[in-house]
Amino acid sequence: QVQLAESGGGLVQAGGSLRLSCAASGRISNINTMGWFRQAPGKQRELVATMSSGGATDYADSVKGRFTISRDNTQNTVYLQMNSLKPEDTAVYYCRVLTGGAWNWGQGTQVTVSS
């Protein structure tokens, strides 16, 4: 079983920054893609950013230039640096990790951006 521990969410004013972390532990085998998704109230969960084991990244158009995904493979941890936050970034943010051929989801961390 894989456990994903997310941290770093909170309340921030528009224009501010937050850094999310997600550490994987447990039955980990060759972590492949790590990424972040978000779900706002009344909306579907959407991709925010992903990073492959080789370092290739993919971002949602809405966050390009503001968010940066990174990972520390020695710590099995993925990060999301979020700058220039907007009220529309308010959502529960989930990390997702592909390891051992299976996708695993974190519990989610709330990010609230006030105007």
N, C-alpha and C positions, 0 to 999 in steps of 0.2 A: 504494500500500500504506500502511496506517495502522499505526503502532506505538503501543502503550500501555505506558508505564513506571510500574509501581506501586512504592510504597515505604511504609514506616512500620509494617510488621508487626513482631512480636516476641513476647517472653515478658513477661507482666505478672501480678501477683497479682490475685485477685478484688477487685473494688471499684476497681481502677485504671482508667487511661485510655490510649487510643492514638489517633493520628490517621493515617489512611491518605490517601495521595495517588495520583493517577493522571493522568499528563500524556500527552496525545495529540500525535502528530507525524506527519509524512509527508503523504500525499495526503488532506488534510482538506478537506471541503466542507460548510459549513453544518451543524455539529454540532447534532444534535437532542437526543435523550434521552441522559443519562449516568447510570450507576448502578453499584451494587455488589451482587454476589451472593456466596454462600459455600457451601462444601461441606465438611461434616464427614466423617470416616472412616465408610464404610459407609452414608452417606446421600446423597440426591439433592441436586444443587445447588439452592439456593433464593434467592429475591429477598430482599435486605436493605433496600435503599432506592434510589429513582430520583428524578431531577429532570429535568423537561422544559426546553426552551430558554426557555420562558416563566416558569419558576420553580416550577411545580407539583410537589409532592413526593408520594411514596407510600412507606410504610414497612411492613415486616413487623410484625405485632402484637407479636412477641416483643422488638422493639427500640424500640418507640415510647416516647418519653420518656427514652431513654438515648442513642440515636444521632442524629446530625444530619448530613444531607448538604448540601453546598454546592458551588458551582462558580465558577470564575474564567474567564469566557469570553475574556478577553484573553490568558490563558495556556493555554487549551484544557485546563484541569485541573479534575478533580472531587475533592472531599475527603469523607472520612467521619470525623467526630469520634465516638469511641466512649467513653462514660463508664459508670461503674458496671458494669464488665465482669464477666461470670459465667463459670464454667467451661464452661457450655453454649454460649458464644460461640466456643469453640475451633473453628477451621476454617481452610481456605484461602480467602482473600477475593479475588474477581476483580472487576475493573472491566469494564464493558461500555459501549460507546459506539456510538450510531447516527449515522453520517455518510455522506453520499453514497448514502443508501438501503440501506446495509448495516450489519449488526451486526458489531462487532469486540470481541474479548475480549483481556484482558491475560493475562499468564502466571500471575498469582496471587501472593499474599503470605501467609505463614503467620502466624496469630494464635493464640497459646496462652495460655490463662488458667488459672493454677494456683489451687487452692483453699487 
